[in-house]
Amino acid sequence: MIDHRTAPYAALVLRVALGVMFIAHALLKYYVFTLPGTAQFFQSLGLPGALGYATFFAELVGGALILAGVGTRWVAAALVPILLGATWAHLGNGWLFSVKGGGWEYPAFLTAGAVVQALLGDGAWSLASVFRARPGLRAA
């Protein structure tokens, strides 16, 4: 049974964790691996290098939107393919993410988390709820 009193706070905790994680991974690509380095990694997987730049942008903007609670369902669902791609990229490294090159269990778990967030929605204290609470204003 779902406790409808605490479910919005569960969605909030997941939303904050996912938002921070996406932003952190985007910043990792920018500051540590660099965007050209990220593009080279994508090319080493047989993917277009431009996809590395698109992934950075999607993680940064998507993470900020999820963190703020704006369009959370849609943004989380839109980021699932990126997480599935990360799972695929790490598949050959084994199960644990602590192995060299990182295993696939962490991105697989994040995929599940993003699907759950898409099903749950914004949760408590979202920016979208502020717009819904004001008469005459609608959240996008």
HELIX and SHEET records of a PDB file:
HELIX    1   1 ALA A    7  LEU A   27  1                                  21    
HELIX    2   2 LEU A   28  VAL A   32  3                                   5    
HELIX    3   3 LEU A   35  SER A   44  1                                  10    
HELIX    4   4 ALA A   50  ALA A   68  1                                  19    
HELIX    5   5 THR A   72  HIS A   90  1                                  19    
HELIX    6   6 LEU A   91  ASN A   93  5                                   3    
HELIX    7   7 GLU A  105  LEU A  120  1                                  16    
HELIX    8   8 LEU A  127  ALA A  133  1                                   7    
END                                                                             
